[in-house]
Amino acid sequence: MKPKDELRTEITVNGQDQQTAQNQTQSKPLHDSRFTHHASRFTHHGSRLKVLHVITRMIIGGAEWNTLYTCQLLNRSLYEPLLATGPETGPEGSLIEATEASGIPVFIVPDLIREIDLKRDLKALVQLIRLYRQLEVDIVHTHTSKAGILGRLAGRLAKVPVVIHTVHGFAFTAPLPKWQRQLYITLEKMAGRWCDALIFISKPLMAEAGKLGIGDPKTYAYIPSGIDTKAFQNGNNNGNRELKRQILGLTDHVPVIGTVSRLVRDKGLELILEAAAQLKAKGLKFHMVWVGDGPMRAELERLAQKLGVADRLSITGMCTDVPSWISCFDIFVLPTMWEGMGRVFLEAQAAGVPVIGTKVGGVPDVVRDGETGILIQPNDVKTLAETMELLITNAELRQRMGIAAAQFASNEQFQVEFMVRKIEEVYEQAWQRRAKVRR
C-alpha cells in the first residue's frame, strides 16, 4: 500500500498495482497510507481498534451520510476509523472529500462497483481481503448491498475479528424477476452468517430480515439513521429563507413545495409533476424546489415542460447548503416508492416543515401521520394532488404540523450522536462475544 500524489490509494492485487479511476471531483493530496499501528486482538488495553467502513459508492445519499457521521463521531480514544469505497460517484455528488477533510483515511477499491459483474466482483473480493490484511483491521463495518456481500465474505476469509453490517435496505425489495429476487435473498442469508451483528435503520427492515431468516435475531440492533438536528434547526440563520426566495424570485405569499432527493426513478418525482399540473389547472399559486441531482434530471425536466409546469419548478443541482434551502420550504413532498428509513423526512421536520410522504419502508417510523405530516399510498397521483392542495391552501394547518414536526425530530433517538453511541455499543458487544469464543 503506498500513497499517491494525484490519485487515492492504490490496492495491490496479484502482485500488480491497479490504479483507481479518477473521481469526478478534484482529487487532493493523500495521507500516508502505510499504517504500522495495530490494536491488540480482543483488548482495549493501550491501543485503539481499527474500524474499516466499506461502502460501494460514497455519493451524497442517506447510507453515505450515515457512514460519514459514524466515521466522524466514533470515540477516537477507542477507535480509529477508516473508509474503503469503490471508484464510482455520479451526478448525485461525492462525500469522499468531506471524509478526507475530517482526517479519515480513504481507500479506493478499484473493482468495487454497483452493478453485478462477476469478473470484477471477484477482483473486488481479492482487493478487499488484501486491504483488510494490509491494514490489520479489527472491525469491518459494511454498508449497502454489494459492499455488504463482498465486504462480509472478505472479512471472514481475511479472519477479521469482528464483522458488522448495517442494513440500509435490501436489493430484493425492488421490482425484480422472481429468480433474481430469490438470488438476492439467498445471498443475504449467506452473508448474514458471515457477520457478528446486523444493524437495521428501520423496524420494517428488521422484521423482513427476521421473516426471511437473514442473520441471527439475537445479534439484531435497531438504530435509526441519525441527523444533525441543529444544522436544520438553524437553517434560517442570516435570513436564509428570505435570501433563497429572492433567488427564486418569489414573494412571501407563494408557498414553496420542496424536496431533497437524488433524481432517480424510485423517488416518485414524476408524480409530483403530474400532481402539480392538476393544481396549476385549478389556479393555485405555488413553486416547486428540488434540491439534488441524478440520472433522471433531463427526463424530469422534459416531463415538466410537457405538463406545462416547468415555470413552477427550480432544480438546484448538487449543493452544500441543504439546510438553508429547506428553510425556505413551506411543504416537503417526496412520494417515494421505497425507503429503508427516509432520513430526509426527519431533516425537513427538524426545520419545522410539514411533510407529505408514502406508507412504505421505514417512512411511517419517522413521520407521525396526521400530526407532523401526511402519509399516502405510493403511486397515487390523485391523493397526492389533494394532499398538496390541502397544505397549500391551509397555512394554519402547515404551521401546526410544522411545530409538531420540529418537536418530533428533536427526539434523542434521531440524533446523530445517539446513533454513533449505539453503534459503538454494537461494536463492544460483538467484540466481547468474539472474545469469549477465543477463550
Kinemage of the C-alpha trace (Angstrom):
@kinemage 1
@onewidth
@group {chain A} dominant
@subgroup {mainchain}
@vectorlist {calphas} color= white
{ca met a 1} P 0.000 0.000 0.000
{ca lys a 2} L 1.506 3.303 -0.967
{ca pro a 3} L 0.426 6.937 -1.149
{ca lys a 4} L -0.133 8.655 -4.484
{ca asp a 5} L 0.152 12.333 -5.364
{ca glu a 6} L -2.909 12.666 -7.577
{ca leu a 7} L -4.957 9.515 -7.207
{ca arg a 8} L -6.225 7.998 -3.995
{ca thr a 9} L -4.697 4.884 -2.518
{ca glu a 10} L -3.832 2.034 -4.869
{ca ile a 11} L -4.574 -1.541 -3.878
{ca thr a 12} L -2.101 -4.212 -4.932
{ca val a 13} L -3.714 -7.329 -6.390
{ca asn a 14} L -1.792 -10.412 -7.531
{ca gly a 15} L 1.460 -8.507 -7.337
{ca gln a 16} L 0.384 -5.683 -9.655
{ca asp a 17} L -0.838 -2.186 -8.721
{ca gln a 18} L -4.287 -1.296 -10.030
{ca gln a 19} L -4.700 2.452 -10.303
{ca thr a 20} L -8.026 3.883 -9.213
{ca ala a 21} L -10.296 5.726 -11.600
{ca gln a 22} L -10.315 9.461 -11.155
{ca asn a 23} L -13.161 10.692 -9.014
{ca gln a 24} L -15.396 13.242 -10.762
{ca thr a 25} L -14.416 15.835 -8.209
{ca gln a 26} L -10.913 17.270 -7.881
{ca ser a 27} L -8.529 14.958 -6.023
{ca lys a 28} L -6.421 16.233 -3.177
{ca pro a 29} L -3.025 15.229 -1.754
{ca leu a 30} L -3.207 11.963 0.138
{ca his a 31} L -2.494 10.949 3.655
{ca asp a 32} L 0.287 8.406 4.098
{ca ser a 33} L -1.437 5.040 3.831
{ca arg a 34} L 1.447 2.956 5.280
{ca phe a 35} L -0.128 2.005 8.593
{ca thr a 36} L 2.088 0.338 11.186
{ca his a 37} L -0.210 0.504 14.229
{ca his a 38} L -2.404 -2.470 15.025
{ca ala a 39} L -4.710 -2.862 18.034
{ca ser a 40} L -4.188 -5.973 20.142
{ca arg a 41} L -6.795 -8.625 19.474
{ca phe a 42} L -9.801 -8.585 21.793
{ca thr a 43} L -8.499 -5.922 24.150
{ca his a 44} L -8.668 -2.169 24.500
{ca his a 45} L -5.520 -2.070 26.595
{ca gly a 46} L -3.096 0.536 25.299
{ca ser a 47} L -4.385 0.777 21.730
{ca arg a 48} L -7.357 1.695 19.601
{ca leu a 49} L -9.371 -0.673 17.448
{ca lys a 50} L -9.183 -0.068 13.714
{ca val a 51} L -12.665 0.140 12.222
{ca leu a 52} L -12.836 -0.004 8.422
{ca his a 53} L -16.150 1.091 6.912
{ca val a 54} L -16.827 -0.413 3.484
{ca ile a 55} L -19.388 1.048 1.070
{ca thr a 56} L -19.911 0.664 -2.673
{ca arg a 57} L -20.152 4.372 -3.554
{ca met a 58} L -19.605 7.428 -1.357
{ca ile a 59} L -22.184 9.528 -3.167
{ca ile a 60} L -24.460 12.037 -1.438
{ca gly a 61} L -27.206 9.839 -0.051
{ca gly a 62} L -28.688 8.533 3.179
{ca ala a 63} L -26.456 5.482 3.632
{ca glu a 64} L -23.393 7.544 2.801
{ca trp a 65} L -24.213 10.315 5.305
{ca asn a 66} L -24.791 7.614 7.919
{ca thr a 67} L -21.340 6.207 7.156
{ca leu a 68} L -19.633 9.596 7.214
{ca tyr a 69} L -21.214 10.628 10.521
{ca thr a 70} L -20.202 7.317 12.090
{ca cys a 71} L -16.602 7.755 10.977
{ca gln a 72} L -16.517 11.356 12.184
{ca leu a 73} L -18.076 10.786 15.601
{ca leu a 74} L -16.584 7.496 16.739
{ca asn a 75} L -14.812 7.811 20.083
{ca arg a 76} L -11.232 8.362 18.907
{ca ser a 77} L -9.790 7.197 22.237
{ca leu a 78} L -11.165 3.713 21.481
{ca tyr a 79} L -11.488 3.547 17.705
{ca glu a 80} L -9.515 4.528 14.607
{ca pro a 81} L -11.970 4.988 11.704
{ca leu a 82} L -11.012 4.229 8.088
{ca leu a 83} L -13.092 4.126 4.912
{ca ala a 84} L -12.960 1.902 1.811
{ca thr a 85} L -15.179 2.673 -1.169
{ca gly a 86} L -15.466 1.954 -4.862
{ca pro a 87} L -14.280 4.400 -7.563
{ca glu a 88} L -17.729 5.371 -8.834
{ca thr a 89} L -19.541 8.557 -7.894
{ca gly a 90} L -22.190 10.158 -10.099
{ca pro a 91} L -24.326 13.243 -10.630
{ca glu a 92} L -25.556 12.927 -7.038
{ca gly a 93} L -22.187 14.277 -5.860
{ca ser a 94} L -19.461 12.796 -3.673
{ca leu a 95} L -18.762 12.675 0.070
{ca ile a 96} L -15.196 11.445 -0.382
{ca glu a 97} L -13.760 14.926 0.001
{ca ala a 98} L -15.777 15.563 3.161
{ca thr a 99} L -14.487 12.284 4.574
{ca glu a 100} L -10.870 13.167 3.855
{ca ala a 101} L -11.383 16.671 5.247
{ca ser a 102} L -12.407 15.029 8.532
{ca gly a 103} L -8.974 13.385 8.720
{ca ile a 104} L -10.320 9.927 7.885
{ca pro a 105} L -8.103 7.846 5.556
{ca val a 106} L -9.968 6.854 2.367
{ca phe a 107} L -9.051 3.794 0.266
{ca ile a 108} L -10.458 3.313 -3.235
{ca val a 109} L -11.170 -0.322 -4.141
{ca pro a 110} L -10.819 -0.299 -7.956
{ca asp a 111} L -13.283 -3.076 -8.802
{ca leu a 112} L -15.934 -2.427 -6.167
{ca ile a 113} L -18.763 -1.232 -8.428
{ca arg a 114} L -22.528 -1.062 -8.034
{ca glu a 115} L -23.578 -3.266 -10.965
{ca ile a 116} L -23.164 -7.037 -10.875
{ca asp a 117} L -20.048 -8.049 -12.823
{ca leu a 118} L -18.754 -11.459 -11.736
{ca lys a 119} L -15.211 -10.895 -13.016
{ca arg a 120} L -14.839 -7.509 -11.311
{ca asp a 121} L -16.706 -8.700 -8.216
{ca leu a 122} L -14.152 -11.475 -7.756
{ca lys a 123} L -11.352 -8.950 -8.167
{ca ala a 124} L -13.009 -6.670 -5.619
{ca leu a 125} L -13.220 -9.561 -3.163
{ca val a 126} L -9.480 -10.197 -3.524
{ca gln a 127} L -8.755 -6.480 -3.202
{ca leu a 128} L -10.786 -6.235 -0.002
{ca ile a 129} L -9.095 -9.264 1.549
{ca arg a 130} L -5.692 -7.790 0.731
{ca leu a 131} L -6.721 -4.389 2.136
{ca tyr a 132} L -8.026 -5.885 5.388
{ca arg a 133} L -4.781 -7.769 5.892
{ca gln a 134} L -2.536 -4.847 4.984
{ca leu a 135} L -4.340 -2.521 7.384
{ca glu a 136} L -4.734 -5.253 10.020
{ca val a 137} L -8.251 -4.068 10.796
{ca asp a 138} L -10.042 -5.190 13.949
{ca ile a 139} L -13.605 -4.405 12.889
{ca val a 140} L -15.066 -4.287 9.385
{ca his a 141} L -18.376 -2.410 9.138
{ca thr a 142} L -20.097 -2.773 5.755
{ca his a 143} L -22.890 -0.707 4.203
{ca thr a 144} L -25.195 -1.146 1.160
{ca ser a 145} L -25.948 -4.402 -0.647
{ca lys a 146} L -22.932 -5.015 -2.914
{ca ala a 147} L -20.321 -3.892 -0.383
{ca gly a 148} L -22.248 -5.789 2.268
{ca ile a 149} L -21.985 -9.125 0.446
{ca leu a 150} L -18.380 -8.827 -0.738
{ca gly a 151} L -17.167 -6.982 2.347
{ca arg a 152} L -18.539 -9.530 4.786
{ca leu a 153} L -17.198 -12.503 2.840
{ca ala a 154} L -13.792 -10.833 2.607
{ca gly a 155} L -13.909 -10.226 6.351
{ca arg a 156} L -14.380 -13.886 7.101
{ca leu a 157} L -11.763 -15.029 4.575
{ca ala a 158} L -9.273 -12.494 5.940
{ca lys a 159} L -10.107 -13.608 9.509
{ca val a 160} L -11.087 -10.115 10.661
{ca pro a 161} L -12.077 -10.495 14.339
{ca val a 162} L -15.436 -8.663 14.069
{ca val a 163} L -17.625 -8.001 11.040
{ca ile a 164} L -20.705 -5.756 11.273
{ca his a 165} L -23.241 -4.881 8.570
{ca thr a 166} L -25.777 -2.047 8.503
{ca val a 167} L -28.910 -2.820 6.501
{ca his a 168} L -29.909 0.438 4.795
{ca gly a 169} L -32.252 -1.501 2.510
{ca phe a 170} L -32.466 -4.822 0.696
{ca ala a 171} L -31.873 -5.114 -3.053
{ca phe a 172} L -34.663 -7.691 -3.318
{ca thr a 173} L -37.336 -5.121 -2.353
{ca ala a 174} L -37.083 -3.552 -5.821
{ca pro a 175} L -39.325 -4.843 -8.653
{ca leu a 176} L -37.322 -7.817 -9.916
{ca pro a 177} L -37.821 -11.108 -11.744
{ca lys a 178} L -38.624 -13.911 -9.296
{ca trp a 179} L -35.298 -15.678 -9.866
{ca gln a 180} L -33.302 -12.512 -9.217
{ca arg a 181} L -35.232 -11.697 -6.044
{ca gln a 182} L -34.606 -15.236 -4.756
{ca leu a 183} L -30.902 -14.957 -5.625
{ca tyr a 184} L -30.575 -11.749 -3.587
{ca ile a 185} L -32.430 -13.306 -0.649
{ca thr a 186} L -30.110 -16.331 -0.756
{ca leu a 187} L -27.029 -14.099 -0.865
{ca glu a 188} L -28.309 -12.073 2.113
{ca lys a 189} L -28.927 -15.274 4.071
{ca met a 190} L -25.378 -16.428 3.360
{ca ala a 191} L -23.877 -13.051 4.201
{ca gly a 192} L -25.877 -12.987 7.427
{ca arg a 193} L -23.743 -15.914 8.586
{ca trp a 194} L -20.527 -14.057 7.786
{ca cys a 195} L -21.046 -11.244 10.268
{ca asp a 196} L -21.301 -10.794 14.024
{ca ala a 197} L -24.163 -8.301 14.121
{ca leu a 198} L -26.742 -6.697 11.856
{ca ile a 199} L -27.790 -3.082 12.366
{ca phe a 200} L -31.152 -2.011 10.923
{ca ile a 201} L -32.078 1.619 10.325
{ca ser a 202} L -35.811 0.842 10.471
{ca lys a 203} L -38.115 -1.691 12.103
{ca pro a 204} L -39.701 -2.890 8.831
{ca leu a 205} L -36.238 -3.863 7.545
{ca met a 206} L -35.567 -5.781 10.739
{ca ala a 207} L -38.942 -7.532 10.534
{ca glu a 208} L -38.294 -8.508 6.899
{ca ala a 209} L -34.903 -9.986 7.810
{ca gly a 210} L -36.422 -11.987 10.648
{ca lys a 211} L -39.208 -13.301 8.443
{ca leu a 212} L -36.760 -14.462 5.765
{ca gly a 213} L -34.220 -15.922 8.198
{ca ile a 214} L -31.450 -13.447 7.429
{ca gly a 215} L -28.823 -13.453 10.187
{ca asp a 216} L -29.273 -14.294 13.854
{ca pro a 217} L -32.056 -12.247 15.512
{ca lys a 218} L -30.039 -12.345 18.736
{ca thr a 219} L -27.493 -10.067 17.069
{ca tyr a 220} L -30.021 -7.640 15.557
{ca ala a 221} L -29.845 -3.972 16.572
{ca tyr a 222} L -32.352 -1.264 15.633
{ca ile a 223} L -30.509 2.048 15.255
{ca pro a 224} L -32.245 4.778 13.209
{ca ser a 225} L -30.012 6.768 10.889
{ca gly a 226} L -29.250 9.950 12.836
{ca ile a 227} L -29.364 13.520 11.555
{ca asp a 228} L -27.574 16.697 12.530
{ca thr a 229} L -30.687 18.308 14.009
{ca lys a 230} L -29.002 21.586 14.910
{ca ala a 231} L -27.976 22.242 11.310
{ca phe a 232} L -31.595 22.090 10.168
{ca gln a 233} L -32.951 23.958 13.166
{ca asn a 234} L -30.507 26.752 12.359
{ca gly a 235} L -31.134 26.636 8.602
{ca asn a 236} L -32.779 30.064 8.578
{ca asn a 237} L -29.862 31.815 10.275
{ca asn a 238} L -28.808 35.007 8.490
{ca gly a 239} L -32.185 35.272 6.792
{ca asn a 240} L -31.669 32.238 4.538
{ca arg a 241} L -35.405 31.832 3.928
{ca glu a 242} L -35.738 35.324 2.531
{ca leu a 243} L -32.464 35.045 0.584
{ca lys a 244} L -33.470 31.790 -1.116
{ca arg a 245} L -36.881 33.155 -2.006
{ca gln a 246} L -35.236 36.218 -3.546
{ca ile a 247} L -33.026 33.930 -5.622
{ca leu a 248} L -36.183 32.164 -6.825
{ca gly a 249} L -37.922 35.497 -7.484
{ca leu a 250} L -40.796 34.620 -5.129
{ca thr a 251} L -42.883 36.744 -2.807
{ca asp a 252} L -43.584 35.504 0.712
{ca his a 253} L -47.164 34.687 -0.279
{ca val a 254} L -46.222 31.901 -2.711
{ca pro a 255} L -45.940 28.526 -0.929
{ca val a 256} L -42.792 26.583 -1.756
{ca ile a 257} L -43.209 22.840 -2.228
{ca gly a 258} L -39.735 21.422 -1.772
{ca thr a 259} L -37.887 18.150 -1.799
{ca val a 260} L -34.321 16.963 -1.308
{ca ser a 261} L -33.579 13.852 -3.305
{ca arg a 262} L -31.442 12.043 -5.791
{ca leu a 263} L -33.224 12.403 -9.117
{ca val a 264} L -33.829 8.713 -9.713
{ca arg a 265} L -36.885 6.719 -10.706
{ca asp a 266} L -37.905 5.161 -7.393
{ca lys a 267} L -38.386 8.538 -5.652
{ca gly a 268} L -41.723 9.187 -7.392
{ca leu a 269} L -40.701 12.654 -8.575
{ca glu a 270} L -42.705 12.369 -11.790
{ca leu a 271} L -45.808 12.040 -9.606
{ca ile a 272} L -45.105 15.454 -8.079
{ca leu a 273} L -45.073 16.975 -11.563
{ca glu a 274} L -48.343 15.293 -12.504
{ca ala a 275} L -49.964 16.497 -9.278
{ca ala a 276} L -48.559 19.989 -9.836
{ca ala a 277} L -50.153 20.114 -13.282
{ca gln a 278} L -53.552 19.406 -11.714
{ca leu a 279} L -53.056 22.131 -9.100
{ca lys a 280} L -51.884 24.681 -11.647
{ca ala a 281} L -55.002 23.972 -13.693
{ca lys a 282} L -57.032 24.937 -10.620
{ca gly a 283} L -55.246 28.280 -10.460
{ca leu a 284} L -53.317 27.579 -7.235
{ca lys a 285} L -50.163 29.597 -6.564
{ca phe a 286} L -47.050 27.587 -5.609
{ca his a 287} L -43.474 26.931 -6.659
{ca met a 288} L -41.504 23.668 -6.537
{ca val a 289} L -37.843 23.493 -5.498
{ca trp a 290} L -35.893 20.276 -5.884
{ca val a 291} L -32.516 20.135 -4.169
{ca gly a 292} L -30.371 17.441 -5.733
{ca asp a 293} L -29.334 15.884 -8.997
{ca gly a 294} L -29.248 12.495 -10.647
{ca pro a 295} L -29.542 10.492 -13.862
{ca met a 296} L -33.255 11.315 -14.343
{ca arg a 297} L -32.824 15.097 -14.319
{ca ala a 298} L -33.117 15.658 -18.061
{ca glu a 299} L -36.082 13.291 -18.331
{ca leu a 300} L -37.890 15.038 -15.467
{ca glu a 301} L -37.222 18.461 -16.970
{ca arg a 302} L -38.738 17.288 -20.266
{ca leu a 303} L -41.775 15.947 -18.408
{ca ala a 304} L -42.205 19.282 -16.614
{ca gln a 305} L -42.204 21.030 -19.999
{ca lys a 306} L -44.729 18.559 -21.401
{ca leu a 307} L -47.077 19.003 -18.415
{ca gly a 308} L -46.768 22.772 -18.512
{ca val a 309} L -45.221 23.168 -15.051
{ca ala a 310} L -41.607 23.942 -15.980
{ca asp a 311} L -42.211 27.552 -14.937
{ca arg a 312} L -43.179 26.280 -11.478
{ca leu a 313} L -40.031 24.177 -10.983
{ca ser a 314} L -36.486 25.059 -9.908
{ca ile a 315} L -33.815 22.339 -9.652
{ca thr a 316} L -30.752 23.481 -7.704
{ca gly a 317} L -28.463 20.603 -8.623
{ca met a 318} L -25.992 19.446 -6.007
{ca cys a 319} L -25.339 21.995 -3.273
{ca thr a 320} L -23.739 22.120 0.151
{ca asp a 321} L -26.306 24.365 1.862
{ca val a 322} L -29.222 21.931 2.076
{ca pro a 323} L -30.438 23.240 5.494
{ca ser a 324} L -30.651 26.738 4.036
{ca trp a 325} L -32.774 25.539 1.130
{ca ile a 326} L -35.079 23.541 3.395
{ca ser a 327} L -35.595 26.686 5.459
{ca cys a 328} L -37.436 28.250 2.501
{ca phe a 329} L -39.819 25.288 2.106
{ca asp a 330} L -43.422 25.550 3.280
{ca ile a 331} L -44.174 21.915 2.486
{ca phe a 332} L -41.824 18.957 1.936
{ca val a 333} L -43.011 16.323 -0.558
{ca leu a 334} L -41.418 13.011 -1.535
{ca pro a 335} L -43.808 10.286 -2.800
{ca thr a 336} L -41.069 7.652 -2.741
{ca met a 337} L -41.735 4.068 -3.806
{ca trp a 338} L -39.398 2.661 -1.158
{ca glu a 339} L -37.178 3.913 1.656
{ca gly a 340} L -35.116 1.952 4.136
{ca met a 341} L -35.859 4.731 6.620
{ca gly a 342} L -36.283 8.129 4.983
{ca arg a 343} L -33.880 10.352 6.935
{ca val a 344} L -34.666 13.314 4.650
{ca phe a 345} L -38.162 13.420 6.169
{ca leu a 346} L -36.535 13.895 9.566
{ca glu a 347} L -34.330 16.680 8.232
{ca ala a 348} L -37.330 18.572 6.882
{ca gln a 349} L -39.247 18.075 10.119
{ca ala a 350} L -36.265 19.268 12.169
{ca ala a 351} L -36.535 22.526 10.199
{ca gly a 352} L -40.205 22.784 11.175
{ca val a 353} L -41.557 21.846 7.730
{ca pro a 354} L -44.647 19.590 7.465
{ca val a 355} L -44.088 16.629 5.153
{ca ile a 356} L -46.003 14.546 2.643
{ca gly a 357} L -44.629 11.033 2.211
{ca thr a 358} L -45.690 7.492 1.453
{ca lys a 359} L -46.557 4.498 3.605
{ca val a 360} L -43.527 2.473 2.536
{ca gly a 361} L -40.475 1.005 4.266
{ca gly a 362} L -39.360 2.921 7.329
{ca val a 363} L -41.145 6.196 6.488
{ca pro a 364} L -44.019 5.576 8.973
{ca asp a 365} L -41.358 5.276 11.707
{ca val a 366} L -40.142 8.838 11.080
{ca val a 367} L -43.369 10.685 10.259
{ca arg a 368} L -46.384 10.910 12.558
{ca asp a 369} L -49.234 10.655 10.083
{ca gly a 370} L -51.748 13.437 10.654
{ca glu a 371} L -49.533 15.201 13.215
{ca thr a 372} L -46.156 16.072 11.669
{ca gly a 373} L -47.189 15.345 8.105
{ca ile a 374} L -49.457 13.255 5.915
{ca leu a 375} L -48.675 9.794 4.540
{ca ile a 376} L -50.369 8.416 1.443
{ca gln a 377} L -50.134 5.222 -0.576
{ca pro a 378} L -47.356 5.148 -3.203
{ca asn a 379} L -48.099 5.810 -6.868
{ca asp a 380} L -51.372 7.650 -6.109
{ca val a 381} L -51.325 10.940 -8.044
{ca lys a 382} L -54.927 11.853 -7.191
{ca thr a 383} L -54.406 11.637 -3.420
{ca leu a 384} L -51.012 13.325 -3.724
{ca ala a 385} L -52.596 16.293 -5.525
{ca glu a 386} L -55.382 16.506 -2.940
{ca thr a 387} L -52.908 16.412 -0.053
{ca met a 388} L -50.671 19.044 -1.613
{ca glu a 389} L -53.729 21.242 -2.195
{ca leu a 390} L -54.812 20.844 1.434
{ca leu a 391} L -51.476 22.104 2.759
{ca ile a 392} L -51.056 24.796 0.103
{ca thr a 393} L -54.406 26.332 0.998
{ca asn a 394} L -54.279 25.887 4.783
{ca ala a 395} L -51.494 27.969 6.337
{ca glu a 396} L -52.778 27.286 9.872
{ca leu a 397} L -52.510 23.526 9.353
{ca arg a 398} L -48.994 23.933 7.926
{ca gln a 399} L -47.944 25.923 10.986
{ca arg a 400} L -49.439 23.447 13.449
{ca met a 401} L -47.847 20.457 11.738
{ca gly a 402} L -44.526 22.298 11.419
{ca ile a 403} L -44.349 22.921 15.169
{ca ala a 404} L -45.178 19.271 15.902
{ca ala a 405} L -42.630 18.151 13.293
{ca ala a 406} L -39.783 20.111 14.906
{ca gln a 407} L -40.614 18.679 18.333
{ca phe a 408} L -40.801 15.124 16.982
{ca ala a 409} L -37.482 15.346 15.107
{ca ser a 410} L -35.711 16.579 18.234
{ca asn a 411} L -36.210 13.149 19.842
{ca glu a 412} L -32.893 11.764 21.087
{ca gln a 413} L -33.164 8.552 19.064
{ca phe a 414} L -32.900 10.544 15.827
{ca gln a 415} L -29.762 12.472 16.784
{ca val a 416} L -26.534 11.583 15.045
{ca glu a 417} L -24.570 11.489 18.328
{ca phe a 418} L -27.054 8.999 19.779
{ca met a 419} L -26.753 6.842 16.654
{ca val a 420} L -22.976 6.625 16.912
{ca arg a 421} L -23.029 5.800 20.635
{ca lys a 422} L -25.446 2.940 19.894
{ca ile a 423} L -23.200 1.703 17.082
{ca glu a 424} L -20.262 1.706 19.493
{ca glu a 425} L -22.327 -0.471 21.834
{ca val a 426} L -22.833 -2.952 18.989
{ca tyr a 427} L -19.075 -2.988 18.355
{ca glu a 428} L -18.338 -3.625 22.012
{ca gln a 429} L -20.920 -6.398 22.356
{ca ala a 430} L -19.729 -8.137 19.190
{ca trp a 431} L -16.120 -7.774 20.327
{ca gln a 432} L -16.897 -9.373 23.682
{ca arg a 433} L -18.826 -12.236 22.059
{ca arg a 434} L -15.846 -12.985 19.828
{ca ala a 435} L -13.510 -12.782 22.811
{ca lys a 436} L -15.495 -15.462 24.616
{ca val a 437} L -15.287 -17.740 21.567
{ca arg a 438} L -11.491 -17.376 21.535
{ca arg a 439} L -11.055 -18.280 25.190
